[in-house]
């Protein structure tokens, strides 16, 4: 979970790079500022924590919460409808 400043262009770029680095490291977005990743062991978790520390911007807040598979399996998700964006359909042109 993170809260990074984005008032200045420099801060916006740093926050975007942070999110990009999270995704490169295998994290997926759960909410805009909440990313998650499965780690198979405590050692793996420590490696990823160290990696996140290495690319965290100088300003802002980053919190890492670790939970077990059992705790994760007890999570309750209540989701409403998700709007699907209509993608433009490719049109095949015919030449006469």
C-alpha positions in Angstrom: 0.0 0.0 0.0 1.4 3.4 -0.8 0.6 7.1 -0.8 3.0 9.1 -2.9 2.9 12.8 -3.6 1.9 13.7 -7.2 1.6 17.5 -7.2 4.8 18.1 -9.2 5.7 16.6 -12.6 8.8 15.1 -11.0 6.6 13.4 -8.3 4.2 12.1 -10.9 7.0 10.5 -12.8 8.5 9.0 -9.6 5.0 7.5 -8.7 4.5 6.1 -12.2 8.0 4.6 -12.2 7.3 3.0 -8.7 4.0 1.4 -10.0 5.8 0.2 -13.1 8.6 -1.4 -11.0 6.0 -3.1 -8.8 4.4 -4.7 -11.9 7.9 -5.7 -13.2 8.5 -7.5 -9.9 5.2 -9.5 -10.2 2.8 -7.3 -8.2 -0.7 -6.9 -9.4 -3.0 -3.9 -8.7 -5.8 -4.6 -6.3 -6.7 -1.0 -6.0 -5.0 2.1 -7.4 -2.5 2.4 -4.5 -2.8 -1.2 -3.3 -0.7 -3.9 -5.0 -0.3 -7.5 -4.0 2.0 -10.4 -4.8 2.2 -14.0 -3.7 5.4 -15.1 -2.1 5.9 -18.9 -1.6 8.2 -18.5 1.4 9.4 -16.1 4.1 12.7 -15.9 2.2 11.0 -14.9 -1.0 9.0 -12.3 0.8 12.2 -10.7 2.3 13.7 -10.6 -1.2 10.7 -8.7 -2.6 10.6 -6.3 0.4 14.3 -5.5 -0.2 13.5 -5.0 -3.9 10.6 -2.6 -3.2 12.8 -0.6 -0.8 15.3 -0.2 -3.5 12.9 1.5 -5.9 10.7 3.4 -3.4 10.7 7.2 -4.0 12.3 9.5 -1.4 9.0 11.1 -0.4 5.7 9.5 0.4 4.7 6.4 2.3 4.9 2.7 1.5 3.5 0.0 3.8 4.0 -3.7 3.3 1.6 -6.1 5.0 2.3 -9.8 4.8 -0.4 -12.3 5.4 -0.5 -16.1 5.2 -2.3 -18.1 2.5 -4.8 -19.1 5.1 -5.5 -15.5 6.0 -5.8 -14.5 2.3 -8.3 -17.3 1.7 -10.5 -15.9 4.4 -10.8 -12.5 2.6 -14.3 -11.5 1.6 -14.6 -9.5 -1.6 -17.8 -7.7 -2.5 -17.7 -6.4 -6.0 -20.3 -4.4 -7.8 -20.6 -4.3 -11.6 -17.5 -3.4 -13.5 -18.1 -1.3 -16.6 -16.5 -2.7 -19.7 -15.1 -0.2 -22.1 -16.2 -0.8 -25.7 -13.2 -1.4 -27.8 -13.4 -0.2 -31.3 -14.0 -3.0 -33.8 -11.4 -3.3 -36.6 -13.1 -2.8 -39.9 -11.8 -4.7 -42.9 -11.7 -2.6 -46.0 -12.6 -4.0 -49.4 -11.0 -2.6 -52.5 -12.9 -2.7 -55.8 
